[in-house]
Amino acid sequence: MIVFWDREAGRDAGDSDPADSHPLDSRDTPAAAYVADGLILHVGTAEDARRQATAGSCEALVVLTENERVETGELPADASVPVYVFTKADKQSRFVIQLLFHYLASIQSHVFSRKTFAGTGPDTEMDWERVLKHIQDNLGTGELSLESVAKECYVCKWQFSKVFKKQFGITFRDYLIEQRIGEAKKLLVKGHSVTDACYAVGYGDMTHFGRIFRKKVGVSPSDYRKHYYSQFIL
């Protein structure tokens, strides 16, 4: 669910003619929230925005304002979802932005109904065998990401991230790291160089690879290779 907070909604509501209102314009409900197709939620205050951004059902927070910026205290500091802030947005711009997100949400809902849902939820109908095979087959590509895998499944990245963790008890990022480090360990044991192992599993930076490897394994890639490759060839 995408949460909208229009900072100027309350003021605009007092200045506007009810006859000119549009069902998608949050000016109609400045202090209340409503849900459209279960995917869009409008809130009227900063407190509501912060509360919804930390709720489990929220996938993104969109803030609209005519000002040049939003005060830091008005945004959730502990939000675990993306926060998009549109500044210098007049009434017309804010309406267009909301209309666009409603349209995207309707497309998402349609895709879910055709490709993912079967009356019981996306996590039960997702072809996880195909998902995991896609990840394994593309470990060595730098393009492999949450976004790319979600796209393969015809869902948005926020929804995929949520159902992936629910299914496997681990985030997609942590799973990807485990798979890449596991594959790197196999290559190092077989005698491949640290550089070859780094690039073979999709890391484009040796320093980053070394830091992640040491964090997960406890030793550097070179020390791991030195110890286990010598045992492998004996």
DRENPA-3360 file (N, C-alpha, C; in nm, 2 decimals, always signed):
BEGIN
1 = MIVFWDRE = +0.08/-0.12/+0.00/+0.00/+0.00/+0.00/+0.09/+0.13/+0.00 ~ +0.06/+0.22/-0.09/+0.13/+0.35/-0.09/+0.06/+0.45/-0.01 ~ +0.13/+0.52/+0.08/+0.07/+0.62/+0.16/+0.10/+0.76/+0.11 ~ +0.00/+0.85/+0.10/+0.01/+0.98/+0.05/-0.01/+1.08/+0.16 ~ +0.08/+1.18/+0.17/+0.05/+1.29/+0.26/+0.07/+1.42/+0.19 ~ -0.03/+1.49/+0.17/-0.03/+1.62/+0.10/-0.03/+1.73/+0.21 ~ +0.08/+1.80/+0.23/+0.09/+1.90/+0.34/-0.01/+2.01/+0.33 ~ -0.04/+2.05/+0.21/-0.13/+2.16/+0.19/-0.28/+2.13/+0.17;
9 = AGRDAGDS = -0.31/+2.00/+0.19/-0.44/+1.95/+0.16/-0.55/+2.02/+0.24 ~ -0.52/+2.04/+0.37/-0.62/+2.10/+0.46/-0.64/+2.25/+0.42 ~ -0.54/+2.32/+0.39/-0.55/+2.46/+0.35/-0.63/+2.47/+0.22 ~ -0.59/+2.39/+0.12/-0.66/+2.39/-0.01/-0.81/+2.36/+0.00 ~ -0.84/+2.27/+0.09/-0.98/+2.23/+0.11/-1.06/+2.35/+0.15 ~ -1.00/+2.44/+0.23/-1.08/+2.56/+0.27/-1.10/+2.66/+0.17 ~ -1.01/+2.66/+0.07/-1.01/+2.76/-0.04/-1.09/+2.71/-0.16 ~ -1.12/+2.58/-0.17/-1.17/+2.53/-0.30/-1.32/+2.52/-0.29;
17 = DPADSHPL = -1.38/+2.51/-0.41/-1.52/+2.49/-0.43/-1.55/+2.34/-0.43 ~ -1.63/+2.29/-0.35/-1.66/+2.15/-0.35/-1.71/+2.10/-0.48 ~ -1.77/+2.18/-0.56/-1.82/+2.14/-0.69/-1.71/+2.11/-0.79 ~ -1.59/+2.17/-0.76/-1.47/+2.15/-0.85/-1.38/+2.03/-0.80 ~ -1.42/+1.96/-0.70/-1.33/+1.86/-0.64/-1.34/+1.73/-0.73 ~ -1.23/+1.65/-0.72/-1.21/+1.53/-0.80/-1.20/+1.41/-0.70 ~ -1.26/+1.30/-0.73/-1.25/+1.18/-0.63/-1.11/+1.14/-0.60 ~ -1.01/+1.17/-0.69/-0.87/+1.13/-0.66/-0.80/+1.24/-0.58;
25 = DSRDTPAA = -0.85/+1.35/-0.56/-0.78/+1.47/-0.50/-0.80/+1.46/-0.35 ~ -0.69/+1.46/-0.28/-0.70/+1.45/-0.13/-0.76/+1.57/-0.07 ~ -0.79/+1.68/-0.14/-0.85/+1.79/-0.09/-0.99/+1.76/-0.04 ~ -1.05/+1.65/-0.09/-1.19/+1.61/-0.05/-1.19/+1.56/+0.10 ~ -1.08/+1.50/+0.14/-1.07/+1.45/+0.28/-0.94/+1.49/+0.34 ~ -0.93/+1.62/+0.38/-0.81/+1.67/+0.44/-0.77/+1.61/+0.57 ~ -0.86/+1.57/+0.65/-0.82/+1.52/+0.78/-0.84/+1.37/+0.80 ~ -0.90/+1.31/+0.70/-0.93/+1.17/+0.70/-0.85/+1.09/+0.60;
33 = AYVADGLI = -0.85/+0.96/+0.62/-0.78/+0.87/+0.52/-0.88/+0.78/+0.45 ~ -0.85/+0.75/+0.33/-0.93/+0.66/+0.26/-0.84/+0.57/+0.17 ~ -0.89/+0.45/+0.14/-0.82/+0.35/+0.07/-0.88/+0.33/-0.07 ~ -0.80/+0.33/-0.17/-0.86/+0.30/-0.31/-0.80/+0.17/-0.35 ~ -0.88/+0.06/-0.37/-0.84/-0.07/-0.41/-0.74/-0.13/-0.32 ~ -0.73/-0.09/-0.19/-0.64/-0.14/-0.10/-0.49/-0.11/-0.13 ~ -0.47/-0.02/-0.22/-0.33/+0.02/-0.26/-0.29/+0.16/-0.23 ~ -0.38/+0.25/-0.22/-0.35/+0.39/-0.19/-0.42/+0.44/-0.06;
41 = LHVGTAED = -0.34/+0.50/+0.02/-0.40/+0.55/+0.15/-0.35/+0.70/+0.16 ~ -0.45/+0.79/+0.18/-0.43/+0.93/+0.20/-0.43/+0.96/+0.35 ~ -0.34/+1.04/+0.40/-0.34/+1.08/+0.54/-0.33/+1.23/+0.55 ~ -0.38/+1.28/+0.66/-0.39/+1.43/+0.66/-0.29/+1.50/+0.75 ~ -0.21/+1.43/+0.83/-0.12/+1.49/+0.92/+0.02/+1.42/+0.91 ~ +0.12/+1.50/+0.96/+0.26/+1.44/+0.97/+0.26/+1.32/+1.06 ~ +0.19/+1.33/+1.17/+0.18/+1.22/+1.26/+0.12/+1.09/+1.20 ~ +0.02/+1.11/+1.12/-0.04/+0.99/+1.05/+0.06/+0.94/+0.95;
49 = ARRQATAG = +0.13/+1.02/+0.88/+0.23/+0.98/+0.78/+0.34/+0.90/+0.85 ~ +0.39/+0.95/+0.96/+0.49/+0.87/+1.03/+0.44/+0.74/+1.08 ~ +0.32/+0.73/+1.13/+0.27/+0.61/+1.18/+0.25/+0.51/+1.07 ~ +0.19/+0.55/+0.96/+0.17/+0.46/+0.85/+0.30/+0.41/+0.79 ~ +0.40/+0.50/+0.78/+0.53/+0.46/+0.72/+0.60/+0.35/+0.80 ~ +0.57/+0.34/+0.92/+0.63/+0.23/+1.00/+0.54/+0.11/+1.02 ~ +0.42/+0.12/+0.96/+0.33/+0.00/+0.96/+0.37/-0.11/+0.87 ~ +0.34/-0.23/+0.90/+0.38/-0.34/+0.81/+0.32/-0.34/+0.68;
57 = SCEALVVL = +0.20/-0.28/+0.66/+0.13/-0.28/+0.53/+0.18/-0.17/+0.43 ~ +0.26/-0.08/+0.48/+0.30/+0.03/+0.40/+0.42/-0.01/+0.32 ~ +0.42/+0.03/+0.19/+0.53/-0.01/+0.10/+0.61/+0.12/+0.05 ~ +0.55/+0.23/+0.06/+0.62/+0.36/+0.03/+0.53/+0.48/+0.08 ~ +0.61/+0.58/+0.11/+0.54/+0.71/+0.16/+0.57/+0.82/+0.06 ~ +0.47/+0.88/+0.01/+0.48/+0.99/-0.09/+0.43/+1.12/-0.02 ~ +0.52/+1.22/-0.02/+0.49/+1.35/+0.05/+0.49/+1.46/-0.06 ~ +0.38/+1.53/-0.06/+0.36/+1.64/-0.16/+0.36/+1.77/-0.09;
65 = TENERVET = +0.43/+1.87/-0.14/+0.43/+2.01/-0.07/+0.46/+2.12/-0.17 ~ +0.40/+2.23/-0.14/+0.43/+2.35/-0.22/+0.57/+2.41/-0.18 ~ +0.61/+2.38/-0.06/+0.73/+2.44/-0.01/+0.86/+2.39/-0.08 ~ +0.97/+2.45/-0.05/+1.10/+2.41/-0.11/+1.15/+2.28/-0.04 ~ +1.11/+2.26/+0.08/+1.15/+2.14/+0.15/+1.05/+2.10/+0.26 ~ +1.07/+1.98/+0.31/+0.99/+1.94/+0.42/+1.08/+1.93/+0.55 ~ +1.03/+1.98/+0.66/+1.11/+1.98/+0.78/+1.14/+1.84/+0.82 ~ +1.27/+1.82/+0.87/+1.32/+1.69/+0.90/+1.23/+1.62/+1.00;
73 = GELPADAS = +1.18/+1.69/+1.10/+1.10/+1.63/+1.20/+0.96/+1.58/+1.15 ~ +0.92/+1.63/+1.03/+0.79/+1.58/+0.98/+0.80/+1.45/+0.91 ~ +0.92/+1.41/+0.88/+0.94/+1.28/+0.81/+0.98/+1.17/+0.91 ~ +0.93/+1.05/+0.89/+0.97/+0.94/+0.98/+1.12/+0.91/+0.98 ~ +1.18/+0.91/+1.09/+1.32/+0.88/+1.10/+1.35/+0.73/+1.09 ~ +1.25/+0.65/+1.13/+1.28/+0.51/+1.14/+1.19/+0.43/+1.03 ~ +1.16/+0.50/+0.93/+1.08/+0.43/+0.82/+1.16/+0.32/+0.75 ~ +1.11/+0.21/+0.73/+1.17/+0.10/+0.66/+1.13/+0.09/+0.52;
81 = VPVYVFTK = +1.06/+0.19/+0.47/+1.02/+0.19/+0.33/+1.07/+0.32/+0.26 ~ +1.07/+0.32/+0.13/+1.11/+0.44/+0.06/+1.02/+0.56/+0.09 ~ +1.08/+0.68/+0.10/+1.01/+0.80/+0.12/+1.03/+0.89/+0.00 ~ +0.93/+0.93/-0.07/+0.95/+1.01/-0.19/+0.89/+1.15/-0.16 ~ +0.97/+1.26/-0.17/+0.92/+1.39/-0.14/+0.92/+1.48/-0.27 ~ +0.80/+1.53/-0.30/+0.79/+1.62/-0.42/+0.77/+1.76/-0.36 ~ +0.87/+1.85/-0.39/+0.86/+1.98/-0.34/+0.83/+2.08/-0.45 ~ +0.79/+2.20/-0.41/+0.75/+2.31/-0.51/+0.64/+2.26/-0.60;
89 = ADKQSRFV = +0.55/+2.19/-0.55/+0.44/+2.13/-0.63/+0.31/+2.21/-0.60 ~ +0.26/+2.28/-0.70/+0.14/+2.35/-0.68/+0.02/+2.26/-0.69 ~ -0.10/+2.31/-0.68/-0.22/+2.23/-0.68/-0.23/+2.14/-0.80 ~ -0.21/+2.19/-0.92/-0.22/+2.11/-1.04/-0.11/+2.00/-1.04 ~ +0.01/+2.04/-1.00/+0.12/+1.94/-1.00/+0.09/+1.82/-0.90 ~ +0.04/+1.86/-0.79/+0.01/+1.76/-0.68/-0.10/+1.67/-0.73 ~ -0.20/+1.72/-0.80/-0.31/+1.64/-0.85/-0.26/+1.54/-0.95 ~ -0.17/+1.59/-1.04/-0.11/+1.50/-1.15/-0.03/+1.39/-1.09;
97 = IQLLFHYL = +0.05/+1.43/-0.99/+0.13/+1.32/-0.92/+0.05/+1.22/-0.86 ~ -0.06/+1.26/-0.79/-0.15/+1.16/-0.73/-0.22/+1.08/-0.83 ~ -0.26/+1.14/-0.94/-0.33/+1.07/-1.04/-0.24/+0.96/-1.10 ~ -0.11/+1.00/-1.12/-0.01/+0.90/-1.18/+0.01/+0.78/-1.09 ~ +0.02/+0.81/-0.96/+0.04/+0.70/-0.86/-0.09/+0.61/-0.86 ~ -0.20/+0.67/-0.86/-0.33/+0.59/-0.87/-0.33/+0.50/-0.99 ~ -0.28/+0.55/-1.10/-0.28/+0.48/-1.23/-0.18/+0.36/-1.22 ~ -0.06/+0.39/-1.16/+0.04/+0.28/-1.15/-0.01/+0.18/-1.05;
105 = ASIQSHVF = -0.08/+0.22/-0.94/-0.13/+0.12/-0.85/-0.24/+0.03/-0.91 ~ -0.32/+0.09/-1.00/-0.42/+0.01/-1.07/-0.36/-0.09/-1.16 ~ -0.25/-0.05/-1.23/-0.18/-0.15/-1.31/-0.12/-0.26/-1.23 ~ -0.06/-0.22/-1.11/+0.00/-0.32/-1.03/-0.11/-0.42/-0.98 ~ -0.22/-0.36/-0.94/-0.33/-0.45/-0.89/-0.38/-0.55/-1.00 ~ -0.38/-0.50/-1.13/-0.42/-0.58/-1.24/-0.32/-0.69/-1.26 ~ -0.19/-0.66/-1.26/-0.09/-0.75/-1.28/-0.09/-0.86/-1.17 ~ -0.11/-0.82/-1.04/-0.12/-0.91/-0.93/-0.23/-1.01/-0.96;
113 = SRKTFAGT = -0.34/-0.96/-1.00/-0.46/-1.05/-1.02/-0.44/-1.15/-1.13 ~ -0.36/-1.12/-1.24/-0.34/-1.21/-1.35/-0.22/-1.30/-1.33 ~ -0.11/-1.25/-1.27/+0.01/-1.32/-1.26/+0.04/-1.38/-1.12 ~ -0.01/-1.33/-1.02/+0.03/-1.37/-0.89/-0.07/-1.43/-0.80 ~ -0.19/-1.35/-0.78/-0.29/-1.39/-0.69/-0.38/-1.50/-0.74 ~ -0.42/-1.59/-0.65/-0.52/-1.69/-0.69/-0.61/-1.70/-0.57 ~ -0.64/-1.59/-0.50/-0.73/-1.59/-0.39/-0.67/-1.61/-0.26 ~ -0.54/-1.65/-0.25/-0.48/-1.68/-0.12/-0.36/-1.59/-0.10;
121 = GPDTEMDW = -0.31/-1.51/-0.19/-0.20/-1.42/-0.16/-0.08/-1.45/-0.24 ~ +0.01/-1.35/-0.27/+0.12/-1.37/-0.36/+0.23/-1.47/-0.31 ~ +0.24/-1.48/-0.17/+0.35/-1.56/-0.12/+0.32/-1.71/-0.14 ~ +0.19/-1.75/-0.15/+0.16/-1.89/-0.17/+0.15/-1.93/-0.32 ~ +0.14/-1.83/-0.41/+0.13/-1.86/-0.55/+0.26/-1.83/-0.63 ~ +0.35/-1.77/-0.56/+0.48/-1.73/-0.63/+0.55/-1.86/-0.67 ~ +0.61/-1.87/-0.79/+0.68/-1.98/-0.83/+0.82/-1.97/-0.77 ~ +0.84/-2.01/-0.65/+0.97/-1.99/-0.58/+1.08/-2.07/-0.64;
129 = ERVLKHIQ = +1.05/-2.19/-0.70/+1.15/-2.27/-0.76/+1.21/-2.19/-0.88 ~ +1.13/-2.13/-0.96/+1.18/-2.05/-1.07/+1.25/-1.92/-1.02 ~ +1.20/-1.86/-0.91/+1.27/-1.74/-0.86/+1.41/-1.78/-0.82 ~ +1.43/-1.88/-0.74/+1.56/-1.92/-0.69/+1.65/-1.97/-0.80 ~ +1.60/-2.03/-0.90/+1.68/-2.07/-1.02/+1.73/-1.95/-1.09 ~ +1.64/-1.85/-1.11/+1.68/-1.73/-1.18/+1.79/-1.66/-1.10 ~ +1.78/-1.65/-0.97/+1.89/-1.59/-0.89/+2.02/-1.67/-0.91 ~ +2.01/-1.80/-0.90/+2.13/-1.88/-0.91/+2.20/-1.87/-1.05;
137 = DNLGTGEL = +2.12/-1.86/-1.15/+2.17/-1.85/-1.29/+2.23/-1.72/-1.32 ~ +2.20/-1.62/-1.23/+2.24/-1.48/-1.26/+2.33/-1.42/-1.15 ~ +2.39/-1.51/-1.07/+2.47/-1.46/-0.96/+2.59/-1.38/-1.01 ~ +2.64/-1.42/-1.12/+2.76/-1.35/-1.17/+2.73/-1.22/-1.25 ~ +2.61/-1.18/-1.26/+2.58/-1.06/-1.33/+2.56/-0.94/-1.23 ~ +2.61/-0.83/-1.26/+2.60/-0.71/-1.18/+2.45/-0.66/-1.18 ~ +2.38/-0.70/-1.28/+2.24/-0.65/-1.30/+2.14/-0.72/-1.20 ~ +2.18/-0.83/-1.14/+2.09/-0.90/-1.05/+2.06/-0.81/-0.93;
145 = SLESVAKE = +1.94/-0.79/-0.90/+1.90/-0.70/-0.79/+1.75/-0.73/-0.75 ~ +1.71/-0.67/-0.64/+1.57/-0.69/-0.60/+1.48/-0.65/-0.71 ~ +1.51/-0.53/-0.77/+1.42/-0.48/-0.88/+1.41/-0.58/-1.00 ~ +1.52/-0.63/-1.04/+1.53/-0.72/-1.16/+1.45/-0.85/-1.13 ~ +1.47/-0.90/-1.01/+1.40/-1.03/-0.98/+1.25/-1.01/-0.96 ~ +1.21/-0.90/-0.90/+1.07/-0.86/-0.88/+1.01/-0.85/-1.02 ~ +1.08/-0.79/-1.11/+1.03/-0.76/-1.25/+1.00/-0.90/-1.32 ~ +1.09/-0.99/-1.29/+1.07/-1.13/-1.35/+0.94/-1.19/-1.30;
153 = CYVCKWQF = +0.90/-1.15/-1.18/+0.78/-1.21/-1.12/+0.66/-1.13/-1.13 ~ +0.67/-1.02/-1.21/+0.56/-0.93/-1.24/+0.50/-0.86/-1.12 ~ +0.58/-0.83/-1.02/+0.54/-0.76/-0.90/+0.63/-0.64/-0.87 ~ +0.59/-0.55/-0.79/+0.68/-0.44/-0.75/+0.78/-0.49/-0.65 ~ +0.89/-0.42/-0.64/+1.00/-0.46/-0.55/+0.96/-0.46/-0.41 ~ +0.87/-0.37/-0.36/+0.83/-0.37/-0.22/+0.75/-0.49/-0.19 ~ +0.66/-0.53/-0.28/+0.58/-0.64/-0.25/+0.66/-0.77/-0.25 ~ +0.75/-0.78/-0.35/+0.84/-0.90/-0.36/+0.92/-0.91/-0.24;
161 = SKVFKKQF = +0.98/-0.80/-0.19/+1.07/-0.80/-0.07/+0.99/-0.86/+0.05 ~ +0.87/-0.81/+0.06/+0.78/-0.85/+0.17/+0.75/-1.00/+0.17 ~ +0.71/-1.05/+0.05/+0.67/-1.19/+0.05/+0.79/-1.29/+0.05 ~ +0.91/-1.24/+0.00/+1.03/-1.31/+0.00/+1.07/-1.34/+0.15 ~ +1.07/-1.23/+0.23/+1.11/-1.25/+0.37/+1.01/-1.34/+0.44 ~ +0.89/-1.32/+0.41/+0.79/-1.41/+0.47/+0.81/-1.55/+0.44 ~ +0.84/-1.58/+0.31/+0.86/-1.72/+0.27/+0.99/-1.78/+0.32 ~ +1.10/-1.71/+0.33/+1.23/-1.77/+0.36/+1.29/-1.72/+0.50;
169 = GITFRDYL = +1.22/-1.62/+0.56/+1.27/-1.58/+0.69/+1.40/-1.50/+0.68 ~ +1.43/-1.45/+0.56/+1.55/-1.37/+0.54/+1.53/-1.27/+0.43 ~ +1.59/-1.15/+0.44/+1.57/-1.05/+0.33/+1.63/-1.10/+0.20 ~ +1.58/-1.04/+0.09/+1.64/-1.08/-0.04/+1.79/-1.04/-0.04 ~ +1.83/-0.93/+0.01/+1.97/-0.88/+0.01/+2.05/-0.98/+0.08 ~ +2.01/-1.02/+0.20/+2.09/-1.12/+0.28/+2.10/-1.25/+0.21 ~ +1.99/-1.29/+0.15/+1.99/-1.42/+0.08/+2.09/-1.41/-0.04 ~ +2.09/-1.30/-0.11/+2.18/-1.29/-0.23/+2.32/-1.29/-0.18;
177 = IEQRIGEA = +2.35/-1.22/-0.07/+2.49/-1.22/-0.02/+2.53/-1.36/+0.02 ~ +2.45/-1.44/+0.08/+2.48/-1.57/+0.12/+2.51/-1.66/+0.00 ~ +2.43/-1.65/-0.10/+2.45/-1.73/-0.22/+2.58/-1.69/-0.29 ~ +2.61/-1.56/-0.30/+2.73/-1.51/-0.37/+2.86/-1.55/-0.29 ~ +2.85/-1.54/-0.16/+2.97/-1.57/-0.08/+2.99/-1.73/-0.08 ~ +2.88/-1.80/-0.08/+2.89/-1.95/-0.08/+2.95/-1.99/-0.21 ~ +2.91/-1.93/-0.32/+2.97/-1.96/-0.45/+3.12/-1.92/-0.46 ~ +3.15/-1.81/-0.40/+3.29/-1.76/-0.40/+3.38/-1.86/-0.32;
185 = KKLLVKGH = +3.33/-1.91/-0.21/+3.40/-2.01/-0.13/+3.43/-2.13/-0.22 ~ +3.34/-2.18/-0.29/+3.36/-2.29/-0.38/+3.47/-2.27/-0.48 ~ +3.47/-2.15/-0.54/+3.57/-2.11/-0.64/+3.71/-2.10/-0.58 ~ +3.72/-2.04/-0.46/+3.85/-2.03/-0.39/+3.90/-2.16/-0.35 ~ +3.82/-2.25/-0.31/+3.87/-2.39/-0.27/+3.92/-2.46/-0.39 ~ +3.87/-2.43/-0.51/+3.91/-2.50/-0.63/+4.04/-2.43/-0.69 ~ +4.08/-2.32/-0.63/+4.21/-2.26/-0.67/+4.19/-2.14/-0.75 ~ +4.07/-2.09/-0.77/+4.05/-1.97/-0.84/+4.11/-1.85/-0.76;
193 = SVTDACYA = +4.16/-1.75/-0.83/+4.21/-1.63/-0.76/+4.10/-1.55/-0.69 ~ +4.13/-1.47/-0.60/+4.04/-1.39/-0.53/+3.97/-1.29/-0.63 ~ +4.04/-1.24/-0.72/+3.99/-1.15/-0.82/+3.89/-1.22/-0.91 ~ +3.92/-1.34/-0.95/+3.83/-1.42/-1.04/+3.70/-1.45/-0.96 ~ +3.72/-1.49/-0.84/+3.60/-1.53/-0.75/+3.51/-1.40/-0.73 ~ +3.57/-1.29/-0.71/+3.50/-1.17/-0.69/+3.41/-1.13/-0.80 ~ +3.46/-1.13/-0.92/+3.39/-1.09/-1.04/+3.29/-1.21/-1.09 ~ +3.33/-1.33/-1.06/+3.25/-1.44/-1.10/+3.11/-1.45/-1.03;
201 = VGYGDMTH = +3.11/-1.39/-0.91/+2.98/-1.40/-0.83/+2.91/-1.26/-0.83 ~ +2.95/-1.17/-0.91/+2.87/-1.05/-0.93/+2.92/-0.93/-0.86 ~ +3.03/-0.94/-0.79/+3.08/-0.82/-0.72/+3.18/-0.74/-0.82 ~ +3.16/-0.61/-0.82/+3.24/-0.53/-0.91/+3.35/-0.46/-0.84 ~ +3.36/-0.48/-0.71/+3.46/-0.40/-0.63/+3.53/-0.50/-0.53 ~ +3.66/-0.51/-0.55/+3.74/-0.60/-0.46/+3.73/-0.57/-0.32 ~ +3.74/-0.44/-0.28/+3.73/-0.40/-0.14/+3.60/-0.43/-0.08 ~ +3.49/-0.41/-0.15/+3.36/-0.44/-0.10/+3.34/-0.59/-0.09;
209 = FGRIFRKK = +3.39/-0.67/-0.18/+3.38/-0.81/-0.18/+3.46/-0.86/-0.06 ~ +3.58/-0.81/-0.04/+3.66/-0.86/+0.08/+3.60/-0.83/+0.21 ~ +3.53/-0.71/+0.22/+3.47/-0.67/+0.34/+3.35/-0.76/+0.37 ~ +3.27/-0.78/+0.27/+3.15/-0.87/+0.29/+3.19/-1.01/+0.32 ~ +3.30/-1.06/+0.25/+3.34/-1.20/+0.27/+3.39/-1.22/+0.42 ~ +3.48/-1.12/+0.46/+3.53/-1.13/+0.60/+3.42/-1.13/+0.70 ~ +3.32/-1.04/+0.68/+3.21/-1.03/+0.77/+3.13/-1.16/+0.78 ~ +3.11/-1.23/+0.67/+3.03/-1.35/+0.67/+3.11/-1.48/+0.70;
217 = VGVSPSDY = +3.24/-1.48/+0.67/+3.32/-1.60/+0.68/+3.41/-1.59/+0.80 ~ +3.45/-1.47/+0.84/+3.54/-1.46/+0.95/+3.69/-1.44/+0.91 ~ +3.72/-1.46/+0.79/+3.86/-1.44/+0.74/+3.85/-1.38/+0.60 ~ +3.96/-1.33/+0.56/+3.97/-1.26/+0.42/+3.96/-1.37/+0.31 ~ +3.92/-1.33/+0.19/+3.92/-1.43/+0.08/+4.05/-1.49/+0.06 ~ +4.16/-1.42/+0.06/+4.29/-1.47/+0.04/+4.33/-1.57/+0.14 ~ +4.30/-1.54/+0.27/+4.34/-1.64/+0.38/+4.25/-1.76/+0.36 ~ +4.13/-1.75/+0.33/+4.04/-1.86/+0.31/+4.09/-1.95/+0.20;
225 = RKHYYSQF = +4.13/-1.89/+0.09/+4.19/-1.97/-0.03/+4.32/-2.04/+0.01 ~ +4.40/-1.97/+0.08/+4.53/-2.02/+0.12/+4.51/-2.15/+0.21 ~ +4.42/-2.14/+0.30/+4.40/-2.25/+0.39/+4.33/-2.37/+0.33 ~ +4.21/-2.34/+0.26/+4.13/-2.45/+0.21/+4.18/-2.50/+0.08 ~ +4.24/-2.42/-0.01/+4.29/-2.47/-0.13/+4.41/-2.57/-0.11 ~ +4.49/-2.54/-0.01/+4.60/-2.63/+0.02/+4.55/-2.77/+0.07 ~ +4.44/-2.77/+0.14/+4.38/-2.89/+0.19/+4.31/-2.97/+0.07 ~ +4.26/-2.89/-0.02/+4.18/-2.95/-0.13/+4.28/-3.03/-0.22;
233 = IL = +4.40/-2.98/-0.24/+4.49/-3.04/-0.34/+4.57/-3.16/-0.27 ~ +4.56/-3.17/-0.14/+4.64/-3.28/-0.08/+4.57/-3.41/-0.10;
% end
